[in-house]
Structures are given as C-alpha cells and as structure tokens.
C-alpha cells in the first residue's frame, strides 16, 4: 500500500499542480519558456514532442528501437494523477498553441518512500539550461508528496546527463548487471513546517506592550 503525505499543505500543493500553474523560465539563448503540469489535453502536443526526439533520445527515454507513441500509449502518458504519478512539461508559446520541449516525471514505488524519475529535453533545446528547472519542479513535487528518495537510470555512455545529475545532488549507487546503465539516487529533503501566522489579538497585544514600554509603564 502506498503511503503518501496527506497533510493539508500536501493537498494544497497537489491541487496547485493539478490546475497547472505555470512557472516562467528564461533559457540561455533568451527564449521564454514555461514549466507546468502535464494535462490530459496535452496528448497531441506530447505526441509531437516524442516524434521530434532523435532516435538516440527516444531510445534512452523509452527503450532502444522505440518508434512512435500509439494513441493508447499517449493517453496513458498524459493521464497522471499528480500523486502516485507526477509529470511536468516545458513548453514554448506559439501563436495558437504550445510546443512541448521537455518532460520530467516520476512514478512512486509501492512502499511510498521512493520514486523512479525520467527526464528528457528535446534535442534542439539541450544545453539551454532547461533540465535544471524541470528537475527542480519534480523535486518540489516529491517534497510535497513526502517522498524520501528519487532514483533514475542513466545509460553509462550519457556522460553529460551523469554530470548533470551529480551536480544536482545524485550519486551513482549501482550499475546494471545486464545492461550498461547507472542507477542514480538522491534524497529528498522534507519541507520545513511553516510557523503559523500570528493572530490579530497577539499583534494587538504586542503593539500595546510596546506603547506601554515607550511611556515607562
């Protein structure tokens, strides 16, 4: 049985993710992009994103020899609940639509403490600083959900991704025996509880005490 954070703060965070409040980012080449939650109406956009990936990028994300997404596969990819399966995309605004240029997601394990992540950026937009805000958004979601660890498998030949993940706090904890992949892992720091807002009566009491002190009472 999956154990997830069910506090009020986590519920609010999950709701915000569900409605897809975007986060604006500026890429290294100056292009404005936004990161938002993946939605069920993104099937066509996401299918275009997968189709534009190079064979190498598709192979690293979906497995070697992967071609195109079937309609059923696309529906499965875009219909996420934001709790057991969280997903975010980076998009560029077009005249009448959006173009997906990056994706980050995780699937929670059965014990509820760990999640498997995947991260991919469109080939044309790699090297523009998009992977970091995507991963930051995913870590924020994992923190809200009360997860303790994120893990991901990276081909041993993908030195750029391995360096990036190490810079983001991941460590290589294992290498596949049957295939040349590294299993990268990092802990998720818990969100610190916020101090409750002072009650109006407490604010008034402090103000009165300050006034009495100034007049020597």
C-alpha positions as CSV (number, residue, x, y, z in Angstrom):
1,X,0.0,0.0,0.0
2,X,1.4,3.4,-1.0
3,X,1.9,5.8,1.9
4,X,1.8,9.4,0.8
5,X,1.8,12.8,2.6
6,X,-1.8,13.6,3.3
7,X,-1.4,16.8,5.2
8,X,-3.3,20.0,4.3
9,X,-0.1,21.5,2.8
10,X,0.4,18.5,0.6
11,X,-3.2,18.6,-0.5
12,X,-2.9,22.3,-1.4
13,X,0.3,21.6,-3.3
14,X,-1.3,18.7,-5.2
15,X,-4.2,20.9,-6.1
16,X,-1.9,23.6,-7.5
17,X,-0.1,21.1,-9.5
18,X,-3.3,19.7,-10.8
19,X,-4.5,23.1,-12.1
20,X,-1.2,23.6,-13.9
21,X,0.0,26.9,-12.5
22,X,3.0,27.6,-14.9
23,X,6.5,28.6,-13.9
24,X,8.2,31.0,-16.2
25,X,11.9,30.4,-17.1
26,X,14.3,32.2,-19.4
27,X,16.6,29.8,-21.4
28,X,20.3,30.6,-22.1
29,X,19.5,31.7,-25.7
30,X,17.0,34.2,-24.3
31,X,13.9,32.2,-25.3
32,X,11.0,32.4,-22.8
33,X,9.6,29.0,-21.7
34,X,7.2,27.8,-19.1
35,X,7.1,24.7,-16.9
36,X,3.7,23.4,-16.0
37,X,1.9,20.2,-15.0
38,X,1.1,17.8,-17.8
39,X,-2.6,17.7,-18.6
40,X,-4.9,15.2,-20.3
41,X,-5.4,17.6,-23.2
42,X,-1.7,17.5,-24.0
43,X,-1.9,14.2,-25.9
44,X,-1.3,15.7,-29.3
45,X,1.4,18.1,-28.1
46,X,3.2,15.4,-26.3
47,X,3.0,13.1,-29.3
48,X,4.7,15.7,-31.4
49,X,7.4,16.1,-28.7
50,X,8.1,12.4,-28.8
51,X,8.1,12.3,-32.6
52,X,10.7,15.2,-32.7
53,X,13.1,13.4,-30.4
54,X,16.1,11.8,-32.1
55,X,16.3,8.1,-32.2
56,X,19.0,8.2,-29.5
57,X,16.9,10.4,-27.2
58,X,13.8,8.2,-27.7
59,X,15.9,5.1,-27.1
60,X,17.2,6.5,-23.8
61,X,13.7,7.6,-22.7
62,X,11.5,4.7,-23.9
63,X,13.9,1.9,-24.8
64,X,16.0,1.1,-27.9
65,X,14.0,0.6,-31.1
66,X,11.1,2.7,-29.9
67,X,9.3,4.3,-32.8
68,X,6.2,6.4,-32.2
69,X,3.6,6.6,-29.5
70,X,0.3,4.8,-30.2
71,X,-2.9,6.7,-29.2
72,X,-3.4,4.4,-26.2
73,X,0.2,5.0,-25.1
74,X,-0.2,8.7,-25.4
75,X,-3.4,8.6,-23.2
76,X,-1.6,6.6,-20.6
77,X,1.4,9.1,-20.6
78,X,-0.7,12.2,-20.3
79,X,-3.3,11.0,-17.7
80,X,-1.4,11.3,-14.5
81,X,-2.9,11.8,-11.0
82,X,-0.3,14.2,-9.6
83,X,0.3,12.0,-6.6
84,X,1.4,8.5,-7.5
85,X,2.5,9.7,-10.9
86,X,3.6,13.3,-11.3
87,X,4.6,14.8,-14.6
88,X,5.7,18.3,-15.8
89,X,6.5,19.6,-19.2
90,X,8.4,22.6,-20.5
91,X,6.6,24.4,-23.3
92,X,7.1,27.3,-25.7
93,X,4.2,29.6,-26.6
94,X,3.2,29.5,-30.2
95,X,0.6,31.8,-32.0
96,X,-2.3,29.5,-31.2
97,X,-0.8,26.7,-29.1
98,X,2.2,25.4,-27.2
99,X,5.2,23.3,-28.3
100,X,6.5,20.7,-25.7
101,X,10.3,20.8,-25.4
102,X,11.0,18.9,-22.2
103,X,9.5,16.4,-19.8
104,X,10.1,15.3,-16.2
105,X,8.1,12.8,-14.3
106,X,8.2,10.2,-11.5
107,X,6.3,7.1,-10.6
108,X,6.0,6.3,-6.9
109,X,7.2,2.8,-5.7
110,X,4.9,0.5,-3.8
111,X,6.4,1.4,-0.4
112,X,5.6,5.1,-0.9
113,X,9.1,6.3,0.1
114,X,10.9,6.3,-3.3
115,X,10.0,7.3,-6.9
116,X,11.6,6.5,-10.3
117,X,12.2,9.6,-12.3
118,X,12.7,10.2,-16.0
119,X,13.9,13.4,-17.6
120,X,14.3,14.3,-21.3
121,X,14.8,17.6,-23.2
122,X,14.2,18.0,-26.9
123,X,17.5,17.6,-28.8
124,X,17.3,21.1,-30.3
125,X,16.9,22.7,-26.8
126,X,19.5,20.7,-25.0
127,X,22.3,22.8,-23.4
128,X,19.9,25.8,-22.9
129,X,19.5,25.3,-19.1
130,X,16.1,23.6,-19.2
131,X,16.9,20.4,-17.4
132,X,17.6,22.1,-14.1
133,X,14.3,23.9,-13.6
134,X,12.4,20.8,-14.8
135,X,14.2,18.7,-12.2
136,X,13.7,21.4,-9.5
137,X,9.9,21.3,-10.2
138,X,9.9,17.5,-9.9
139,X,11.9,17.6,-6.6
140,X,9.4,20.2,-5.3
141,X,6.5,17.8,-6.1
142,X,8.4,14.9,-4.5
143,X,8.9,17.0,-1.4
144,X,5.3,18.0,-1.2
145,X,4.3,14.3,-1.5
146,X,6.5,13.3,1.4
147,X,8.9,11.1,-0.7
148,X,12.3,10.3,0.7
149,X,14.3,9.4,-2.4
150,X,14.3,9.9,-6.2
151,X,16.1,7.4,-8.4
152,X,16.8,7.2,-12.1
153,X,18.6,5.0,-14.6
154,X,21.0,6.7,-17.0
155,X,23.0,5.0,-19.8
156,X,26.6,4.8,-18.8
157,X,27.5,6.4,-22.1
158,X,25.5,9.5,-21.4
159,X,28.3,11.4,-19.7
160,X,26.5,14.8,-20.0
161,X,23.4,13.5,-18.1
162,X,25.5,11.8,-15.5
163,X,27.5,15.0,-14.8
164,X,24.3,17.0,-14.6
165,X,22.6,14.6,-12.1
166,X,25.7,14.6,-10.0
167,X,25.7,18.4,-10.0
168,X,22.1,18.2,-8.8
169,X,22.9,16.0,-5.9
170,X,22.5,12.5,-7.3
171,X,25.1,9.7,-6.7
172,X,25.6,6.6,-8.6
173,X,24.5,3.7,-6.3
174,X,24.5,0.7,-8.7
175,X,25.3,-0.4,-12.3
176,X,23.0,-2.8,-14.1
177,X,24.5,-6.2,-14.5
178,X,22.7,-7.0,-17.8
179,X,22.9,-3.5,-19.4
180,X,25.3,-0.5,-19.3
181,X,23.2,1.8,-17.1
182,X,23.9,3.7,-13.9
183,X,21.3,3.9,-11.1
184,X,21.4,7.5,-9.8
185,X,19.9,8.3,-6.4
186,X,19.4,11.3,-4.2
187,X,17.4,12.1,-1.0
188,X,14.5,14.5,-0.9
189,X,14.8,16.9,1.9
190,X,11.5,17.3,3.8
191,X,9.7,20.6,3.6
192,X,10.1,22.5,6.8
193,X,6.8,23.3,8.6
194,X,5.8,27.0,8.3
195,X,5.2,28.9,11.5
196,X,1.5,29.8,12.0
197,X,0.5,33.3,11.2
198,X,0.1,35.5,14.3
199,X,-3.4,36.0,15.5
200,X,-4.7,39.6,15.3
201,X,-5.2,39.6,19.1
202,X,-1.5,38.7,19.5
203,X,-0.4,41.5,17.2
204,X,-2.5,44.0,19.1
205,X,-1.1,42.8,22.5
206,X,2.5,43.2,21.3
207,X,1.7,46.7,20.0
208,X,0.1,47.7,23.3
209,X,3.1,46.3,25.2
210,X,5.5,48.4,23.0
211,X,3.4,51.5,23.7
212,X,3.4,51.0,27.4
213,X,7.2,50.4,27.4
214,X,7.8,53.6,25.5
215,X,5.9,55.6,28.1
216,X,7.5,53.9,31.0
217,X,4.6,52.0,32.3
